[in-house]
């Protein structure tokens, strides 16, 4: 059986094999040192998320991308507003140029 893994450190979807799952965890299968291993992982952690379908993984990445874009737009808007305030400043009377 397969799950689709997304990571906080990557914008890609990785297909992983799993052998069992509960509501919060799943046991994934991976190869290491030319041997097959199993490891129990949390389905939704701060760094990795395991999704049931590729579409769910895609939507997770897309939502995260939209949030990053919105944050960047907000930061640009804040910087622009600060620049407008600076440009609106006038020299006080008696101040040297």
N, C-alpha and C positions, 0 to 999 in steps of 0.2 A: 504494500500500500504506500501511497505517496502523500507527502505534505509539501507545501510551497513556503520556503523560508525567505523572509525579508530581514534586513539588518539595519540598524541605525547608522552603520558605517558604510553602507553601500546602496546604490540605486539599482540593484538587480534582484532578480527572483531566482532562487536556487531550488531545484527539485531534490527533496531528501526522502529516503525510504524510512518508514517507521513500522514497528512490529506490534505496538499496543499503545493505547491512550486512555486517559481519564479526562474528566472535565477540564483540569488545569495542566496536566502534563502529558507527554508522550515519550515513548522510547524510540530513539532514532538509531539507524544503523549507519556506520561509516567504516571506511577502510583506513587503517593506519599501520605503517610498517608491514605492508602486504598481508595484514590480517584483518578479519572482519570483527568489529566491536559494536557493542550496544551501549547507549548512554541515555539516561533519563534526563529530559529537559523540560523546563517550564514553557508552555505554549506561548505565553505573552509576557516577555520580560522587557526591561528597559532597553536592551540591546537587540534581541532577536525575537521574531514573531513567526509562528508556524500557522499557516492558513490551510483550510480544507481544499480550496480550489485556487487555480491560477488567477481567476478573475478577482477573488477576494484579496489576494496578494497585490495584484495590479492596482486595485482601488485603494488599498492601504498606502502604497507608494505614491499614487496620484494625490491623495488627500494630504500627505506629508509635503509633497512638492508645492501644492497650492498654498499651504500654510507658510512655507518658506518664502514664496513669492509675495504673499500678503505682508509678511514681516518686513521684507526688503522694501516694498512700496511704502509702508508706514515709516520706515527709517529714512527713506529719501524725502518723503513729505515733511518729516520733522526737521531734517537738515535744511530743506528749502525754506521752511517757515523761519528758522533761526537766521538764515542768510537774509531774508526779507527784513527782519527786525534790525539786523546790523546795517543794512543799506538804508534804512529809514532814519538812522541816527543823524543828528545834525550837531555841528560843532558849537559848543556853548560860546556865548559872547566873551571875548577876552582870551580865549584859548588860542595858543600858537598853532600854526599849521604844521 
